[in-house]
């Protein structure tokens, strides 16, 4: 049996880019734009970002009780101090970084198309019409760019919609 080549972990993001991305994640989940996240918003964000044991980190991130809220600066400093949390929630950051070539927190249509082409060539997949339409939907600003914050908000909406559809489907399957 042949040995499997181990995957090389992605390079850590530079400190300034990590700071920009973590702030964007906070803002994307701040549904009422009050500059604070509730305990539930933090849990939802951590789960969405891939951290399954979010309950255990809430106290550390400054939201120990049900009615607790955490402000942006407190959240960012606590989050960036936790290497495990950074590693476990890094997938979206690394994905967006493929498109954010100049590390400014934005990706334009060209950067996204080039990044998708690079990824698709690596996994021997073709960019079909549906994928191109998704890019067009994501990049709706006047400058034909999308920010990491808007990218996450859109991804979160899609995940939420799919979860709701699954719930409805499972209700009908029970009958």
Secondary structure as a PSIPRED ss2 file (coil, helix, strand):
# PSIPRED VFORMAT (PSIPRED V4.0)

   1 X C   1.000  0.000  0.000
   2 X C   1.000  0.000  0.000
   3 X C   1.000  0.000  0.000
   4 X C   1.000  0.000  0.000
   5 X C   1.000  0.000  0.000
   6 X C   1.000  0.000  0.000
   7 X C   1.000  0.000  0.000
   8 X C   1.000  0.000  0.000
   9 X C   1.000  0.000  0.000
  10 X C   1.000  0.000  0.000
  11 X C   1.000  0.000  0.000
  12 X C   1.000  0.000  0.000
  13 X C   1.000  0.000  0.000
  14 X C   1.000  0.000  0.000
  15 X H   0.000  1.000  0.000
  16 X H   0.000  1.000  0.000
  17 X H   0.000  1.000  0.000
  18 X H   0.000  1.000  0.000
  19 X H   0.000  1.000  0.000
  20 X H   0.000  1.000  0.000
  21 X H   0.000  1.000  0.000
  22 X H   0.000  1.000  0.000
  23 X H   0.000  1.000  0.000
  24 X H   0.000  1.000  0.000
  25 X H   0.000  1.000  0.000
  26 X H   0.000  1.000  0.000
  27 X H   0.000  1.000  0.000
  28 X H   0.000  1.000  0.000
  29 X H   0.000  1.000  0.000
  30 X C   1.000  0.000  0.000
  31 X C   1.000  0.000  0.000
  32 X C   1.000  0.000  0.000
  33 X C   1.000  0.000  0.000
  34 X C   1.000  0.000  0.000
  35 X C   1.000  0.000  0.000
  36 X E   0.000  0.000  1.000
  37 X E   0.000  0.000  1.000
  38 X E   0.000  0.000  1.000
  39 X H   0.000  1.000  0.000
  40 X H   0.000  1.000  0.000
  41 X H   0.000  1.000  0.000
  42 X H   0.000  1.000  0.000
  43 X H   0.000  1.000  0.000
  44 X H   0.000  1.000  0.000
  45 X H   0.000  1.000  0.000
  46 X H   0.000  1.000  0.000
  47 X H   0.000  1.000  0.000
  48 X H   0.000  1.000  0.000
  49 X C   1.000  0.000  0.000
  50 X C   1.000  0.000  0.000
  51 X C   1.000  0.000  0.000
  52 X C   1.000  0.000  0.000
  53 X C   1.000  0.000  0.000
  54 X H   0.000  1.000  0.000
  55 X H   0.000  1.000  0.000
  56 X H   0.000  1.000  0.000
  57 X H   0.000  1.000  0.000
  58 X C   1.000  0.000  0.000
  59 X C   1.000  0.000  0.000
  60 X C   1.000  0.000  0.000
  61 X C   1.000  0.000  0.000
  62 X C   1.000  0.000  0.000
  63 X C   1.000  0.000  0.000
  64 X C   1.000  0.000  0.000
  65 X C   1.000  0.000  0.000
  66 X C   1.000  0.000  0.000
  67 X C   1.000  0.000  0.000
  68 X C   1.000  0.000  0.000
  69 X E   0.000  0.000  1.000
  70 X E   0.000  0.000  1.000
  71 X E   0.000  0.000  1.000
  72 X H   0.000  1.000  0.000
  73 X H   0.000  1.000  0.000
  74 X H   0.000  1.000  0.000
  75 X H   0.000  1.000  0.000
  76 X H   0.000  1.000  0.000
  77 X H   0.000  1.000  0.000
  78 X H   0.000  1.000  0.000
  79 X H   0.000  1.000  0.000
  80 X H   0.000  1.000  0.000
  81 X C   1.000  0.000  0.000
  82 X C   1.000  0.000  0.000
  83 X H   0.000  1.000  0.000
  84 X H   0.000  1.000  0.000
  85 X H   0.000  1.000  0.000
  86 X H   0.000  1.000  0.000
  87 X H   0.000  1.000  0.000
  88 X H   0.000  1.000  0.000
  89 X C   1.000  0.000  0.000
  90 X C   1.000  0.000  0.000
  91 X H   0.000  1.000  0.000
  92 X H   0.000  1.000  0.000
  93 X H   0.000  1.000  0.000
  94 X H   0.000  1.000  0.000
  95 X H   0.000  1.000  0.000
  96 X H   0.000  1.000  0.000
  97 X H   0.000  1.000  0.000
  98 X H   0.000  1.000  0.000
  99 X H   0.000  1.000  0.000
 100 X C   1.000  0.000  0.000
 101 X C   1.000  0.000  0.000
 102 X C   1.000  0.000  0.000
 103 X C   1.000  0.000  0.000
 104 X C   1.000  0.000  0.000
 105 X C   1.000  0.000  0.000
 106 X E   0.000  0.000  1.000
 107 X E   0.000  0.000  1.000
 108 X E   0.000  0.000  1.000
 109 X H   0.000  1.000  0.000
 110 X H   0.000  1.000  0.000
 111 X H   0.000  1.000  0.000
 112 X H   0.000  1.000  0.000
 113 X H   0.000  1.000  0.000
 114 X H   0.000  1.000  0.000
 115 X H   0.000  1.000  0.000
 116 X H   0.000  1.000  0.000
 117 X H   0.000  1.000  0.000
 118 X H   0.000  1.000  0.000
 119 X H   0.000  1.000  0.000
 120 X H   0.000  1.000  0.000
 121 X H   0.000  1.000  0.000
 122 X H   0.000  1.000  0.000
 123 X C   1.000  0.000  0.000
 124 X C   1.000  0.000  0.000
 125 X C   1.000  0.000  0.000
 126 X C   1.000  0.000  0.000
 127 X C   1.000  0.000  0.000
 128 X C   1.000  0.000  0.000
 129 X H   0.000  1.000  0.000
 130 X H   0.000  1.000  0.000
 131 X H   0.000  1.000  0.000
 132 X H   0.000  1.000  0.000
 133 X H   0.000  1.000  0.000
 134 X H   0.000  1.000  0.000
 135 X H   0.000  1.000  0.000
 136 X H   0.000  1.000  0.000
 137 X H   0.000  1.000  0.000
 138 X H   0.000  1.000  0.000
 139 X C   1.000  0.000  0.000
 140 X C   1.000  0.000  0.000
 141 X C   1.000  0.000  0.000
 142 X C   1.000  0.000  0.000
 143 X C   1.000  0.000  0.000
 144 X C   1.000  0.000  0.000
 145 X E   0.000  0.000  1.000
 146 X E   0.000  0.000  1.000
 147 X E   0.000  0.000  1.000
 148 X H   0.000  1.000  0.000
 149 X H   0.000  1.000  0.000
 150 X H   0.000  1.000  0.000
 151 X H   0.000  1.000  0.000
 152 X H   0.000  1.000  0.000
 153 X H   0.000  1.000  0.000
 154 X H   0.000  1.000  0.000
 155 X H   0.000  1.000  0.000
 156 X H   0.000  1.000  0.000
 157 X H   0.000  1.000  0.000
 158 X H   0.000  1.000  0.000
 159 X H   0.000  1.000  0.000
 160 X H   0.000  1.000  0.000
 161 X H   0.000  1.000  0.000
 162 X H   0.000  1.000  0.000
 163 X H   0.000  1.000  0.000
 164 X H   0.000  1.000  0.000
 165 X H   0.000  1.000  0.000
 166 X H   0.000  1.000  0.000
 167 X H   0.000  1.000  0.000
 168 X H   0.000  1.000  0.000
 169 X H   0.000  1.000  0.000
 170 X H   0.000  1.000  0.000
 171 X H   0.000  1.000  0.000
 172 X H   0.000  1.000  0.000
 173 X H   0.000  1.000  0.000
 174 X C   1.000  0.000  0.000
 175 X C   1.000  0.000  0.000
